[in-house]
């Protein structure tokens, strides 16, 4: 098996590595960006009035389409750069993928239908929006869990996948509620702080559980993390994660008092620290998996497409991706500040 | 129980049939919205902005359905057709990647600004956002049709160890059928939108919701349809001749010609029978198929028998083709009748308005029938002459596929019902809102639907 990279000076050596990095960043961008709007979907039914629900939806209205496109890019790169892995991974995850797609479809259309359908149908579409978001979040977590265990078919591996599914949903709820803290005011903002505090506790339990269980279900990850030299190099990751949790929780606890005094300048701290938690977890995961795209079966070099095809995409990606990041940033700047009513001007 | 191949094909057919309905609207509707916007900028006439405001809602809803069903498509390759990427991934991959990179992000990001950003970015940037969304939807069509066309008429590659490797990207993208397919599909999108715009505007007129915006939309739709319908029939004929050159088996199935012969008849209707290789109850015009296809009444046309074990099923291709042509001819006739009536009588009769409402989604019928003609016509190949469909299918169990197929079909049934209901509801709601707010309702003899619509209102 090809554990070591081929000569990185050759196109067949560095191109797969470059695409792994682009794919990783696309998936990270997806998890964080669609994470907050899926999270708002998970929380929607907790909104007390139609007005609150409208504001919650308005806070993600201009963004969700583009956020979901990162999933298409991530899965697209898996498809085009690592076609052999694409077939194995998606074949093994056949049912959860279908459930996720049904969830995403349901919430994507509910979003539009709820404001356009007759008033008496609005509650049904709200429910569909919540159910679709939940189905998508749980399926994504479950898929990650199955992927990390290398699709092992035993009870512990399935339980582990379910644990990740619940953690993922808690994480999205945290992203969603901290996003709402930035985008809303008054009563709804206070409620979002409460939701965030509950979500962060659930997420902390989930992350601790996953961290303890991962080495037990994957021998390979156990060896990677608990070998002596790695232990020293890697300890900052869990330490920083724990610290970030504390920062987020402390800032959530202090926020209501600050808002009472009219101080709004720390509204962004809970969201930013949640994003940091996701980035740290992603970093640890990426370290655990490299250089495999299918754990213990297929490395990125074994799964890669022909260099001439990768080169053709790489040139385009290097030119176009910065442009995409640029206009996405522009769109977020246009819609900065508090969410106003959802209306086509 | 049916096998994984059949179920996977049904699932892919269901997914793509449902998906294609929505891009076929958004591609052309984006340009129509840009037209409304530019007319407003140029004239300052509020009716164009009112038309924009109504149609942008339809656009947003349609776009959302296109996005979510498109995500499903991107997973289908891996879940159900792993052999496709394993064999031609070096070609399909980059084309799909360019679609995502150059089109998907552009559309999705600027759609947000187009829908919600009017007050935040100013009129000029809002116009730019509308234009970028239109460019994005058409770019998306460019890349995906390049790939689809390559699967029909593959060029610019060589096979090494059973895997396709690119020798020329220009030949891959601009393969022999691409130009015809691209123009034919873009025109199909504009015709679909023309009849959607006509249908909903006629619906509002029948409900006495006769505003300048509705009249302008109806007029625009009728002009679009009357000009584009004959153009589409002409390009369709060119596309057919291109198919005869590169995929003669498909043409044999479209015409239900079982045997290679001179002076081949045009089968107007009939029931192709795969058992006996003949057409039952056929009405034929002798020599006309030869005349159309090789421009010689005694010319030789290849039949199904010339392609043993490499021809598509005849009946579905034959029937889809007839449904497409029939719908196209109907679109031509009704758009010309409406255009004539507008010009000569300066209005449309209630009967005509009702006929136009009935034609609202006629574009979908023609698009699906055309899609089935060309895609079933490519069978038994997934990539003509390179990869057979049966060799690309997944090893996932048939039971699992049957389960997901059932779930998709249920979901799609709910969504298509909701979509059509909500589109008409939006049209009714626009009328109610319009009568309450600033937009004046036009009256008097100069009105487009004038006397006829008023009578319709009393009827």
Boltz contact constraints between the chains, C-beta under 6 A:
constraints:
  - contact:
      token1: [A, 61]
      token2: [B, 116]
      max_distance: 6.0
  - contact:
      token1: [A, 62]
      token2: [B, 112]
      max_distance: 6.0
  - contact:
      token1: [A, 62]
      token2: [B, 116]
      max_distance: 6.0
  - contact:
      token1: [A, 65]
      token2: [B, 67]
      max_distance: 6.0
  - contact:
      token1: [A, 65]
      token2: [B, 108]
      max_distance: 6.0
  - contact:
      token1: [A, 65]
      token2: [B, 111]
      max_distance: 6.0
  - contact:
      token1: [A, 66]
      token2: [B, 108]
      max_distance: 6.0
  - contact:
      token1: [A, 66]
      token2: [B, 109]
      max_distance: 6.0
  - contact:
      token1: [A, 69]
      token2: [B, 104]
      max_distance: 6.0
  - contact:
      token1: [A, 69]
      token2: [B, 105]
      max_distance: 6.0
  - contact:
      token1: [A, 69]
      token2: [B, 108]
      max_distance: 6.0
  - contact:
      token1: [A, 72]
      token2: [B, 71]
      max_distance: 6.0
  - contact:
      token1: [A, 72]
      token2: [B, 74]
      max_distance: 6.0
  - contact:
      token1: [A, 72]
      token2: [B, 100]
      max_distance: 6.0
  - contact:
      token1: [A, 73]
      token2: [B, 100]
      max_distance: 6.0
  - contact:
      token1: [A, 75]
      token2: [B, 74]
      max_distance: 6.0
  - contact:
      token1: [A, 76]
      token2: [B, 97]
      max_distance: 6.0
  - contact:
      token1: [A, 76]
      token2: [B, 100]
      max_distance: 6.0
  - contact:
      token1: [A, 80]
      token2: [B, 93]
      max_distance: 6.0
  - contact:
      token1: [A, 80]
      token2: [B, 97]
      max_distance: 6.0
  - contact:
      token1: [A, 83]
      token2: [B, 85]
      max_distance: 6.0
  - contact:
      token1: [A, 83]
      token2: [B, 89]
      max_distance: 6.0
  - contact:
      token1: [A, 86]
      token2: [B, 78]
      max_distance: 6.0
  - contact:
      token1: [A, 87]
      token2: [B, 78]
      max_distance: 6.0
  - contact:
      token1: [A, 87]
      token2: [B, 82]
      max_distance: 6.0
  - contact:
      token1: [A, 90]
      token2: [B, 78]
      max_distance: 6.0
  - contact:
      token1: [A, 90]
      token2: [B, 79]
      max_distance: 6.0
  - contact:
      token1: [A, 91]
      token2: [B, 394]
      max_distance: 6.0
  - contact:
      token1: [A, 91]
      token2: [B, 396]
      max_distance: 6.0
  - contact:
      token1: [A, 94]
      token2: [B, 79]
      max_distance: 6.0
  - contact:
      token1: [A, 94]
      token2: [B, 396]
      max_distance: 6.0
  - contact:
      token1: [A, 94]
      token2: [B, 400]
      max_distance: 6.0
  - contact:
      token1: [A, 97]
      token2: [B, 75]
      max_distance: 6.0
  - contact:
      token1: [A, 97]
      token2: [B, 79]
      max_distance: 6.0
  - contact:
      token1: [A, 98]
      token2: [B, 404]
      max_distance: 6.0
  - contact:
      token1: [A, 101]
      token2: [B, 72]
      max_distance: 6.0
  - contact:
      token1: [A, 102]
      token2: [B, 407]
      max_distance: 6.0
  - contact:
      token1: [A, 102]
      token2: [B, 411]
      max_distance: 6.0
  - contact:
      token1: [A, 104]
      token2: [B, 68]
      max_distance: 6.0
  - contact:
      token1: [A, 105]
      token2: [B, 68]
      max_distance: 6.0
  - contact:
      token1: [A, 108]
      token2: [B, 64]
      max_distance: 6.0
  - contact:
      token1: [A, 108]
      token2: [B, 68]
      max_distance: 6.0
  - contact:
      token1: [A, 109]
      token2: [B, 64]
      max_distance: 6.0
  - contact:
      token1: [A, 109]
      token2: [B, 65]
      max_distance: 6.0
  - contact:
      token1: [A, 112]
      token2: [B, 60]
      max_distance: 6.0
  - contact:
      token1: [A, 112]
      token2: [B, 61]
      max_distance: 6.0
  - contact:
      token1: [A, 112]
      token2: [B, 64]
      max_distance: 6.0
  - contact:
      token1: [A, 113]
      token2: [B, 418]
      max_distance: 6.0
  - contact:
      token1: [A, 116]
      token2: [B, 422]
      max_distance: 6.0
  - contact:
      token1: [A, 116]
      token2: [B, 426]
      max_distance: 6.0
  - contact:
      token1: [A, 117]
      token2: [B, 422]
      max_distance: 6.0
  - contact:
      token1: [A, 305]
      token2: [B, 89]
      max_distance: 6.0
  - contact:
      token1: [A, 305]
      token2: [B, 90]
      max_distance: 6.0
  - contact:
      token1: [A, 305]
      token2: [B, 93]
      max_distance: 6.0
  - contact:
      token1: [A, 306]
      token2: [B, 90]
      max_distance: 6.0
  - contact:
      token1: [A, 306]
      token2: [B, 165]
      max_distance: 6.0
  - contact:
      token1: [A, 309]
      token2: [B, 90]
      max_distance: 6.0
  - contact:
      token1: [A, 309]
      token2: [B, 94]
      max_distance: 6.0
  - contact:
      token1: [A, 312]
      token2: [B, 94]
      max_distance: 6.0
  - contact:
      token1: [A, 313]
      token2: [B, 94]
      max_distance: 6.0
  - contact:
      token1: [A, 313]
      token2: [B, 97]
      max_distance: 6.0
  - contact:
      token1: [A, 316]
      token2: [B, 98]
      max_distance: 6.0
  - contact:
      token1: [A, 316]
      token2: [B, 101]
      max_distance: 6.0
  - contact:
      token1: [A, 320]
      token2: [B, 101]
      max_distance: 6.0
  - contact:
      token1: [A, 324]
      token2: [B, 105]
      max_distance: 6.0
  - contact:
      token1: [A, 327]
      token2: [B, 109]
      max_distance: 6.0
  - contact:
      token1: [A, 328]
      token2: [B, 109]
      max_distance: 6.0
  - contact:
      token1: [A, 331]
      token2: [B, 109]
      max_distance: 6.0
  - contact:
      token1: [A, 331]
      token2: [B, 112]
      max_distance: 6.0
  - contact:
      token1: [A, 334]
      token2: [B, 117]
      max_distance: 6.0
  - contact:
      token1: [A, 334]
      token2: [B, 120]
      max_distance: 6.0
  - contact:
      token1: [A, 334]
      token2: [B, 121]
      max_distance: 6.0
  - contact:
      token1: [A, 344]
      token2: [B, 56]
      max_distance: 6.0
  - contact:
      token1: [A, 344]
      token2: [B, 115]
      max_distance: 6.0
  - contact:
      token1: [A, 345]
      token2: [B, 118]
      max_distance: 6.0
  - contact:
      token1: [A, 345]
      token2: [B, 119]
      max_distance: 6.0
